[in-house]
């Protein structure tokens, strides 16, 4: 997998848009999830979410290809986010909260990178299957227009389960941030075209450039994030599923908040 870019270099392309640290799209704010429908990528039952069971059965239902995901301890992520400080919270939704943080790189311990940490809400069931699906999909894909998953945390303690995902940090927030009435300025038309092309490249990779198809199922402006160079990347793969099996023409993409006809 490609190395993470550093976040403080000069940008290759400038656009008159106020930078936003918001990552609301990381936290499933708009789409109501249907965990009962399940996903082809979910390798464990919700009732079997122990850290040991995840280590025992790491992504067997998705692929035998090795994953480069980094396993974090809860203490590491707690330190990286200053004890999950509210001042570093950049998103909140049905899955839980998303925090900005800083960690040391695994290759160069003296170097630090910014990350986004998504923490599963321990008080609710929503998102547990999606947590597994995100690991199954993002753990092996590698494309410049898909958000990079760096690693995860799965620990059980006296307070219950701890389930977190660690992503590359996207300093310019989501496309939705720059299209909403809250934004002080909007994306220029050339930048909007670039976003559309970048998103299409990510979808083409999922549909045509892997040995199996992945149906994204959650394409919306809040799930298209912008990196430091204003490159667009698809995020939030909790609803992703396998494409149609050989001989079939379609799969159902319905979820609770969607139309229930197959597409």
N, C-alpha and C positions, 0 to 999 in steps of 0.2 A: 504494500500500500504506500501511496505517496506520503512524503513527510508533510507535516502541518506547516503552513506558512506562518511567519512571524507577523504580528498584527500591528506593528508600528512603522512599517516601511512606507515609502512613497507609493501612492496609488498610481496605477497605469492609466486610469481613465477618470476624469473628474466630471461631476455632474452637480448642479446647484441644488443639492438636497441636504437638508440638515441630518447629520448622522444620528442614528438612534441605537441605543443599546438594548432595545426591547426585543425579547425573544418570545413574545406571547404565543407564537405559533407552535413552539415546542411543546406547549402544554394543553393541546386539544381543547381550545376554548369554544369553538363553534360547533363541532360535530359531536352529537350524542352517540357514544359508542355502544355497539351491540356485542357484548362479550359472549352472549349465549350462542351466537351464530358460529363462533370459533373461526380460526384461520388455519389454512393448511400448514402454516409455518410454526404453529404452536406445538412444541414437542412435549409439553407436560400438562397435566391437569391442573386447574387452579388450586385444587386441594392438595397438590403435591409440589409446593413452592419452596421447600426447604433449600438452603444453600447447598447442602450435600447432594440432594437429588439433582440440582442443576449441574453440579460438577460431574456427576455420574453420567448424565445423559446430555452432554453439551451438543445441541443442535442436530441430533441424529435424523430427524424427520425432514430436514431441509437439504443438507448436502454433506458429503464426506470430505469436502475440501477444508483445509485447516483455516482457522480463524486467527487473526492477529490481534484480537481484542485484549486489552490490558485489564487485569483484575485488580480492582482497588479495594482497600479496606475502608470501612465506614469512617474510621478515625482520620484517614487521609483526606477524604472528601469533606469531612467536618472542618478540618484545618484549612483546606483550600478555599472554603466559602465563609471563613470566619464564623464557624458555628451556625451556618445557614442564616446569616444575618439578613434581616428584612431589607437593609439598605442595598444588598446585592441581589435581591429577588427581581428577576426581569420578566417573569411570567407566572400565571397561575390558572389552572383549569381543572377539568375532571380527573385527570391523571394525578395531579399534584402540583408542586411548585417547581420552577426553574430558577437556578441561581447562577450568577457569574462567579468564576473562581480562577485561581492560578495554581498550576502544578509544575513540578520539575519534569523534564522530559526523561524518558527511560534511557535514551542513548547518551545524552549529555546532562548529567545531574546538575551542572551549574547553570543550565539554561532553563528558562521558565516560559510557559505558554498559557494563554488564557483559554478557559474551557466554559462550557455550559453544562450544568449538572441538573438533571431532571430527577426529582425524588417522588417515588410512588407514595400516594396518600395511604398511610397504614390503617386509616379508619374506614376506608371504603374498598369495595371489590373492583370498582371500575379501573381498568388499565392493567390488570395482572396478566391477562393473555396478551395484551398489546405489548407489554414489557418484553415478553418472550419473543414475540414476532419481530420487534425492532432488532433484537439481538440476532435472530436467525437471518434476517435480510441484510441489515447493515454490517453484520459481522464478516460478510464475504464479498459484498459488492465493492467495486472500486471505479469511481467515475468522477470527473471534476464537477459535474452538475448534480451530484448527490451529496448531502451533508455527511461528513465523516463521523462515524461512531468510534471513539477512542477506546472505550472500555465500559465496564459495569461494576457494580457492587451488589453482592448477594450475601447478606449476613443475617443470622438469627441471634437475638439476644433476649435478655429478660423483658425488654420492652416490646418484643414482637419481631416481625420480619423487617429487614431494611432492603429495599430494592431501588437502585439508582442507575441511571444511564449517564455516560459522560461523552459529550460531543465536542467537536471543534467549535469555537466561539465565532459567531457571525456578527461582527460589530455594527453592520448597517441594518440590522433588524429584518423585518419581513416586508414584502411588497405591500401588504395591506397597511403597514404603518405609514407608507408614503402616499397612499391613495385615499386615506380616510380624511374626514373633515378636521381631525385633530392635528394633522400635519401642517406645518408652517409653509411648506412648499411641496410640490408634487414631482414625480419622475417626468423627465422630458420624454417626448415621443421617441427619439432615438434610443433612450434607455429602456423604454417599455418594449420596443421591438427586440432589444438585446435580451431582456428578461424572457420574452416569449420564445426566442430561439434557444436560449440556455435550457429552459424548461423542456422544450421539445427534444433536445439532445439527451437529457436525462431519461425521458420517457422512452425514446428510441432504444437506448441502451437496455432498459428493463424489458422491452417488448421483443427486441430483435437481436441483440448482441450478446446474449447469454445463452447457455445451452438449454435453458428453460425460460419460460415467460414469467414475469412478475407483473401483476395488475396492482397499480398504486392505490386506487379507490378513494383517495382523499385530496384531490388536486383543487386547491383554492389559494387565493393570494396570501393568506396567513400562513400557509405551509410552503411558501417559496421564500427562502432566506437569501440575504445579500452579504457577501463577504467584504473584506476590506477593499477589494478592487471592483466592487459592484458586480461580481459574477453571481448569477442566480443558481441556487441549489435547492432541490426538492428535499423536504424534511417530513418527519412524522409518518413512519411506515407501520403504525400499529394496526391499520386495517388492510394491509397488503395481503395478497393471496396468490397462489399459483395460477397461471393461465390455463386455458383449456387443455385437457389431455388429448393425446393423439386420436384423431377421428371425430373430435367434438368441435363445434364451431364457436361456443361461447361458454362463459361461466357466469353465475349470478354474482352481481356486484352489489346486491341490496344490503343495506344496513337499516337499523331501526328508524333513522331519520330520513332514509332515502326512499325513492320509489321502489316497489318490490318486484318490478318486472325485470327479467334477465336482460343483460346487455352484452 
